[in-house]
Amino acid sequence: QVQLVESGGGLVQPGGSLRLSCAASGSSFSIYAMNWYRQAPGKQRELVATITSGGSAYYAYSVKGRFTISRDNSKNTVYLQMNSLKPEDTAAYYCNAEWATRGLAYWGQGTQVTVSS
């Protein structure tokens, strides 16, 4: 069992930056692929970024070059650094831990990011 707690959301002006954190409790954090999803009102949840257990990172086209995902296995934490934020980045952001070969997936409660002037 893994529990995930996101933090770092808030209100930011266009062009600004935020860093989201997702702290995991439970065992075997380093084995999980960690994902950040987001969901805007009236839209489907979309995958924003992934970091594998080996540290490889993948991004949605809409955020590539602006967002950076990283993980610190010693702290059981994954981060999403978001730069050059745009109003269309406004959404609830969710952390997800996935161990695909065992069919395991866990979700955090989400943190709201609002980009507005």
C-alpha positions as CSV (number, residue, x, y, z in Angstrom):
1,Q,0.0,0.0,0.0
2,V,1.3,3.5,-0.9
3,Q,-0.2,6.8,0.3
4,L,0.5,9.9,-1.7
5,V,0.2,13.5,-0.6
6,E,0.7,16.3,-3.0
7,S,1.6,19.9,-2.1
8,G,2.8,23.1,-3.8
9,G,-0.2,24.1,-5.8
10,G,-1.6,27.6,-5.8
11,L,-2.3,30.8,-7.8
12,V,0.4,32.0,-10.1
13,Q,0.6,34.6,-12.9
14,P,1.1,33.6,-16.5
15,G,4.9,33.1,-17.1
16,G,5.4,32.2,-13.5
17,S,6.7,29.0,-11.9
18,L,5.5,26.4,-9.3
19,R,7.0,23.3,-7.9
20,L,4.7,20.5,-7.0
21,S,5.8,17.8,-4.5
22,C,4.3,14.3,-3.9
23,A,5.4,12.5,-0.8
24,A,4.9,8.8,-0.6
25,S,4.6,6.6,2.4
26,G,4.8,2.9,2.3
27,S,7.5,0.6,1.0
28,S,9.2,0.1,-2.3
29,F,8.9,3.7,-3.6
30,S,11.9,3.3,-5.8
31,I,10.2,0.4,-7.7
32,Y,7.2,2.5,-8.8
33,A,7.0,4.6,-11.9
34,M,5.7,8.0,-10.8
35,N,3.3,10.0,-12.9
36,W,1.7,13.5,-12.7
37,Y,-1.7,13.8,-14.2
38,R,-4.0,16.9,-14.4
39,Q,-7.7,17.4,-14.9
40,A,-9.2,20.7,-15.9
41,P,-12.9,21.4,-15.3
42,G,-15.0,19.6,-18.0
43,K,-12.0,17.8,-19.4
44,Q,-10.6,14.3,-19.1
45,R,-7.7,13.6,-16.9
46,E,-4.5,13.7,-18.9
47,L,-1.0,12.4,-18.3
48,V,1.5,15.2,-17.9
49,A,4.8,13.6,-17.0
50,T,6.3,10.2,-16.1
51,I,9.5,9.2,-14.4
52,T,10.4,5.5,-14.4
53,S,12.0,3.6,-11.6
54,G,15.2,4.0,-13.6
55,G,14.9,7.7,-13.8
56,S,13.8,8.1,-17.4
57,A,11.4,11.0,-17.9
58,Y,8.6,11.5,-20.5
59,Y,6.4,14.5,-21.1
60,A,3.2,15.4,-22.8
61,Y,3.8,17.5,-25.8
62,S,1.9,20.4,-24.3
63,V,4.4,20.7,-21.4
64,K,7.7,19.6,-22.9
65,G,10.4,22.1,-22.4
66,R,8.5,23.9,-19.6
67,F,7.9,21.1,-17.0
68,T,10.5,18.9,-15.4
69,I,9.7,15.7,-13.4
70,S,12.3,14.4,-10.9
71,R,12.4,12.0,-8.0
72,D,14.4,11.6,-4.8
73,N,14.1,8.0,-3.7
74,S,15.9,8.8,-0.4
75,K,13.0,11.1,0.5
76,N,10.2,9.0,-1.2
77,T,9.2,12.1,-3.1
78,V,8.6,13.1,-6.7
79,Y,8.6,16.6,-8.0
80,L,7.1,18.5,-10.9
81,Q,8.9,21.8,-11.6
82,M,6.6,23.9,-13.8
83,N,8.0,27.0,-15.5
84,S,6.5,29.4,-18.1
85,L,3.1,28.6,-16.9
86,K,0.1,29.3,-19.1
87,P,-3.6,29.8,-18.3
88,E,-4.3,26.5,-20.0
89,D,-2.1,24.7,-17.4
90,T,-4.9,25.5,-14.8
91,A,-6.1,22.2,-13.4
92,A,-6.1,19.9,-10.5
93,Y,-2.8,18.0,-10.5
94,Y,-2.6,14.4,-9.3
95,C,0.3,12.2,-8.3
96,N,0.1,8.6,-9.3
97,A,2.4,5.7,-8.4
98,E,2.3,2.7,-10.7
99,W,3.8,-0.8,-10.6
100,A,2.5,-2.0,-13.9
101,T,3.8,-5.6,-13.7
102,R,1.8,-6.2,-10.5
103,G,-1.2,-4.2,-11.5
104,L,-0.8,-1.7,-8.7
105,A,-1.7,2.0,-8.9
106,Y,-2.2,4.6,-6.2
107,W,-3.4,8.2,-6.4
108,G,-3.0,11.3,-4.3
109,Q,-5.8,13.6,-3.5
110,G,-4.7,16.3,-5.9
111,T,-3.5,19.9,-5.6
112,Q,-5.0,22.8,-7.5
113,V,-2.9,25.0,-9.8
114,T,-4.5,28.2,-11.2
115,V,-2.6,30.3,-13.7
116,S,-4.3,33.7,-14.0
117,S,-3.5,37.4,-14.0
